[in-house]
Amino acid sequence: MFLTIETTGTPDAPATDLGFLLHKHPGRAQAFSTSYGTAHVFYPEAAAEQCRAALLLDVDPAALVRHGRGKGRGGAPDAAMAQYVNDRPYAASSLLAVAIGAVFSSALKGQCVARPELPERELPLVVTVPAVSARGGVELVHALFAPLGWTVAAEPVPLDEQFPEWGDSRYVRLELHGRMPLAHALRHLYVLLPVLDDSKHYWVSADEVDKLLRAGEGWLPGHPEQALITSRYLARRRSLTRAADERLELLRLAEADDRTAESVDNAVSADENTDDSDSTDGARDAHPSPQPLAVQRRTALLTALRQAQARRVLDLGCGQGQLVRELLADPVFTEIVGVDVSMRALTFAARRIGLERLGERQAARVRLVQGSLAYTDARLKGYDAAVLSEVIEHLDEERLPALEYAVFGAARPGTVLVTTPNVEYNVRWETLPAGEVRHHDHRFEWNRGQFADWAGQVAERYGYGFRLVPVGPDDPEVGPPTQMAVFTRREEDEKRKGEAAA
């Protein structure tokens, strides 16, 4: 099977930069052993004006039978001979995707040690795959690649050119034109080639979910064919597909928050001139307070943490790391862990706090970890306090019990701080139409009574006391713009646990 990647260049950006990105020198051919044969990388054309790299995968059918799952959907061969005589050596499938991941691993990750500025550069790309196994035909090829910014040319291959009345085969000749970073293109191919074939040559286990989310970061959440992509990529295993869809939904919400935070940052007036305007509220106060609401919110959280005498703190749903940065600036907090489902958000957080530039002592105080708040996580146990700032309103209400158990039931920090919008205050936002929530990804916004009822039920269920704290100007009619609950684990509950253990 065969794939080429082509780009054009300019005097300032020669096309041969493709060799740096792929970590393969244009001047020589290279071969790499795989479990199923040999992958060859060479450059049919390598000039400053135009450069084309080729990946040729020479599949050994006997090795495929020894190490793989054979031929056919789900890997089950129709007959013994079909294990050796099939389309695997010729048509692009999961075999080619695995070869891309192995041979172009650095390019797939967006890494280039020699030229670190290159991976972010958008390149004019042409990707050609002469034979792609496409269960769904040309229509599905367009449905998968076109939403990602590709101009798609997919030509069906006839079953037999001498007998056109037989119709088309399930194979297409694929040519993609687009302008994007090379890593994006490789990730699209890595995921979508096996999806088109709808059959993997190896057993699909739970770690395939992580592979899918890594390769799909930034484009798979919100793709119009996301459900089909996850199902086919995970070999239609329902438990894995369900887990992937749940994590992708959280990623979509997190990335939407990132975009909203960025748009609000850009809208901050020059006299505020601060990167602290990160509120995800999609409206501005008609009578703005001296500080943005996001700053007031973090001030309230820091005050509550100091009052609780917390030293080891979790920021759950840390986003781009604004609170993590302020916690790090105060030496009273000896260990800070930022948790978010979005790797993109964690990357921004690392840049915001200057993680790579921190001294050894400072760096030892902070960690950024990927995790979903819908699942229990042993890494989150034993902390003094946890913060859920503007998080719960992004979950469907029926999914809140899973978060509640993961935080209050399993992690059980001494103090939990939860902030969320007060919907009653929305009438004070002049730019917010009546009846609308502050952000399009808010699944709900509670009034003060609803929030108090929820906090009381959670506290009773998991052995915490709680108090409510207004954040922002406390309007005598509609209350504050943000409401905060401070949960404190009951000492009696800990005493019972100690007696039981004794």
Secondary structure, DSSP 8 states (H G I E B T S, - for coil): -EEEEEEE--SSS-TTHHHHHHT--TTS-EEEEETTEEEEEEEEEE-SSEEEEEEEEEE-HHHHHHHS--SSGGG--SSGGGGTSSSTTTSBSHHHHHHHHHHTHHHHHT--SS-TTGGGS-EEEEEEEEEEE-TTHHHHHHHHHGGGT-EEEEEEEES-TT-GGG-EEEEEEEEEEEEE-HHHHHHHHHHHHHHHHT--SS---THHHHHHHHHHTTTSTT-TTHHHHHHHHTTT-HHHHHHHHHHHHHHHHHHHHHHHHHHHHHHS-TTT--TT-----SS--SS--SS-HHHHHHHHHHHHHHHTT--EEEEET-TTSHHHHHHHTSTT--EEEEEES-HHHHHHHHHHHTGGG--HHHHTTEEEEE--TTS--GGGTT-SEEEEES-GGGS-GGGHHHHHIIIIIII--SEEEEEEEBGGGGGG-TTS-TT--SSTT-S--B-HHHHHHHHHHHHHHHTEEEEEEEES--BTTTB-SEEEEEEEE-HHHHHHHHHHH-
